[in-house]
Amino acid sequence: MLSQDRIRQLQGKIDGEGLGCALLFYSRDIYYYTGTAQPSFLLVLPDQYFLFVRSGYDFAIKDVFISTEHIYEERRLETIYAKICSGLKNRKIATELDILPTKQYFGYKKIFEGWEFSDISPMVLEQRMTKDPYEIEQIRKACMAIDAGHRAVLSTLREGVTELELAAAVENAHRLAGHEGVFFMRLPDFFMSRGPIGSGPNLRKFSGVVYSVTGAGLSPSVPVGPSMRRIEVGDMAVVDIPTFVNGYHADQTRTYFLGRCGSRLRDRYETLKEIHESVIEGIRPGMSGDDIYRTAMEKAEKLKVAAEFLSFGNGKRSHMIGHGLGLEINEPPIISAGSSAKILENYILGIEMHLLDEEAGAMKLEDTVLVGRHGNEILTVSARELGEVF
């Protein structure tokens, strides 16, 4: 059950940092602390808070899990300042500077003239990394929706089907299973199709937009995801389309083969799967992102695929094998080389890795994983074997 404890925890951080208040505007953070995604300002003081709904008040009042006595209908930040902030002695304010447009920032500075601004996002994101039982349950539901897409691949993949047709079948299955049809990434100017997907020679095309197997896309405008290429017998296909259910994401990648695959491809996929499972099993609370990355590389070296593991070809390599999952599809912590971010109990991670073999081709495996004190749980339920389709 959601509660106001989230805001109380944020208030403790605000007080500990010596701030006068925090002003949140980003829909995912507003949703996290209040239960509504209606356009709003959430003003949090060390001992008080106010939700000012800019539009959609009638929706918000029914959505929220906070006390309705804290909710007001108000569009103008100038009015909020005059009513609440103008009388504060502590003129230090924190807001989500990582995603605040410059023009809007200058507007804030004009209203809060003489105030000292800082970034609240690190505090918010740190709090969001640990998932409570409600959040874990929503991600479980998103994992069930993503499995509907996996089953759609098995029933749709055949000779002559285009990558776009395959993606559409997956997306349709996701939607019918409860996927809300969007995903969130806390980055300015980020764009992608509904998810990376590619087949055959397109699997060797790695766009710079996403640091993984990407697919070629329909045009240079969005060079990620399905193309109009028709899939042939003997092709591999990689499907990496996430889901979003009740505000929370799941991430999964599966590799399929149209026809009966050869021994080298099967061997390479089993090797990738062995690395993947070893990494997931070995994650322990307290490990850093770099610790986990190094265990993956050491396993790849032991299995004699270090050159192919995470390779983009031409000597280029990914240095990331995972990321946090929750209100955004890619959120802290990042599991990568050099990352000092600590992994704690009840973090949910997307553990992803690929292998590029010059003869066998590119393949990828990704699962959504709940980190536990006494062992980790793979929340994604789709079969993790190489999906041969005849």
C-alpha positions, 0 to 999 in steps of 0.5 A: 500500500502506498503511503505518505512515507515517501514524502516524509523521507524526502523531507528528512533529506531536505532538512539534512541538506539545509534546504528551505524547500524543494520544487518538483515538476516532473511527472514521474517524480510527482507520481512517485510521491503523490499517486497522480501524474496530472500536471502539478507542482509539488512543493516540499518543505522540511515540515510541510508539503503542498501539491498544486495541480495546474490542470486535471484537478478532478482527476488528481483528487481521485488519483492521489494517495496523499491526504487531500488536505494538501492539494490545491488547484493552482496554475501560476508559480508566481501565486505559489511563491507569494502564498508559501515561499515569500515568507521563508527565511531559508532561501535555498531551493532544490528542483529537478535541474537535470531535466529543467529546460533553460527557459523554464529555469530562467523563469524560476530564477525570476520568480525566486529572485535572490534564491540559491538553486540546487539539484534535487534529482540525486536525492529523488533518484537515490530514494527511488532505487529501493523498490517497495512491495507495491512497486515490485508487484507492478513490475511483476505485472509488466513482466507478464505483459512482456511475456505476451510479446514473446509469445507473439513472436513465436506465433508471428515469426515466419519467412517473409514477415518484415521486422516492422510486422513482427514488432507490431505483433509484439506491441499489440500483444503487449498492449492487450496485456496491459502495457500503457503504450509509452515508456519514460527515459530521463534524458532530453531529446531521447528518441527511439521506436517502441523498442530495439528490434532487428534481424539478419544483417541488421543486427550488425548495425549499431546505432549510436542512439542506444548503446546496445543491439539496436536494429536499423529503424525505418529511416535516418530520422529514428535509426533504432528499431524495426525496418521494412526488411523481410526476415528469411529462413536462417536469420536471427532476430533480436527483440528488445521491446519493453513494457510499462504497466501501472507506472512501472517498466519491465525490460527483456530481450530474447533472441530467435532463429527462423529455422534450425540453427547451426552448432556454432550459433547454438554454442555461442548463445549457450555461452552468452546465457551461461555468462548472463546467468552467472552474473545474475546469480553472483550479484550481492548487495554491497557490490558496485556496478564495476564489480558486477561488470568485472565478473561478467568480463572474467566469465567471458575470458574464462569461456574464451569469448572475451573478444566477442562479448559486448562487441560492436565490431571494429574494436568497439565494445559496450561497457554497460551490462545493466541499469535500474528499472522502475518509473523509467526504463533506464534509471540509476544505478548503472551497471558498467565499467568504472561505476562506483554505484552500490547495489542494495537489496530490493533494487530492480535491475535490467541485466543485459548483454550481447555477443557478436560473433563474426560467423554466428552473428549478433545475439542478446539476452536481457532479464529484469532482476530483483536483488535480494539479501539471500539471492536474486529473483529473475522477474521476467518469465519468458523462456530464456533459451534460443527461440528456434521457430520452424 
